[in-house]
């Protein structure tokens, strides 16, 4: 297992055919690559207790969540996860933590595959395909 610092956390909410990003201000956080056969990650968000009703409601729904997390430093690109809430815990001093387990979504790979597929459907092949791919990327 590898452990990293969780720098920021956003919950991507599906609202009337639109995705809205809800920033969750962290007091602290960890993210662990479990390196298991399911390629699962564990995220722990340490928060102000005022977020308890929000996460209790999400936990009660038992739905999968889309999360965006910055790992290690603020300048890193956010990683996207499909996750579920494992636990919501009350802690001392008006704090709480939320534990998530999820899998990393490779959005960059997905975008590359879509671009390549579109070029192939447009009839590009060989060196022309490579040139057109470089132009679009």
N, C-alpha and C positions, 0 to 999 in steps of 0.2 A: 504494500500500500504506500501511496505517496500523499503527503498532506501539504496543502497550500493555504495561504491567507485569502479569505474572501473579502474583497475590497468593496464591492457594491452588488446590490441585488434588486432586480426589477421583476415584477410579476406581469406577464402579458395577459391582459384580460380581453375576452371576446365580448364586445358590446355592440349589439345591433349592426352586424356586418362590418364592424370596424375593430381593429386591435388597438387597445390603449395600454400604454406602459405605465405601471404604477411603481414608482420608486419607493423602496423600503429602506429608510435610513438605518444603517447598521451601527451598533455600538462596537461590535466585533463579529468575527465570523471565520469559519474554517470550511475548507472543501477537501474532500478525500477521494482520490481515485482508488477505488477498492481493488482494481486490477483483477476482477473475477471473470468468470466465463461469460457473464451477462454484460460486461463492460459498464458496470454501475458506478455512480458517483454518489457520495453522501455529502450533503451541504448542511451546515449548522449556522443559523442566523441568530445572533444575540441582539435583542431589541428592547426598546422601551415597552413597558407593559400595556401602553395604550393601543398597541396593535393586536392584542389578544382577541377581541371580538372578530376582527377581520379574518385572522387565521383560524379561529374556531369555526367560523362559517365555512371557509374553504375546506377545512378538514372534514366537517360533517358531510359535505357533498361527495367526498371521496373521488372527485374527478381528477384527471391528470391535469397538471398545470404546465404552462410554458414559462420558463424562467430565463432571464438573462443575468449572467454573473460575470463580474470582472475578477480576475484571479491575479494575485501577487502584487500588481501595481496599477494605479489608475490609468496609465497610458495604454494598457493592453486593450485589445479589442474584446468586447463581451463574448462569452461563450453561451450558447443556447442549450437549454436542457428541457426534456420532457420529464416531469417529476411528479411524485405524489408526496403528500405530507405523512410522515411516519408518526410524529408526536408534536404536540404543542405543550410546553411546560412553563408553569409559574416558577420564577426564581426569586431570590431575596432582592431587597432594595428596589422594588417596583420594576423589575426586569423580567424578561421571558426569553425562551429560545424556541426556535422552530427547527425541526429536523426533517429534511427532505431526502428522498432517494430517487435517483433518476438516471437517465442516459443522455449522453452528449449528442446533440444534433449537429451534424457537419453541414452547415448551410453553404459553406464555400464549395464543397464538393458537389452538392446538389446543383448549385448555380452553374458550375463548370459543365456538369453532365447535361443540363438543359440547353446551354449554349451550343455544345457539341452536337446534340441531337437536332437542334434547329438548323445548324449549318448542313448537316447530312441531308435533312429533309429538303433543303434548298438546292441540293444537287452538287455540293462541293465534294471533292475527293482528292486524294493525293496531296501534292504540294499546295494546290489551291486551298484545300481544306485547312492545312496548317497555317497558311498566310491569313486566311479569313478568321481563323480562330485567334491568332495573335492580335489582329486588328480589333476584334470585339472584346478581348480580355484586357 
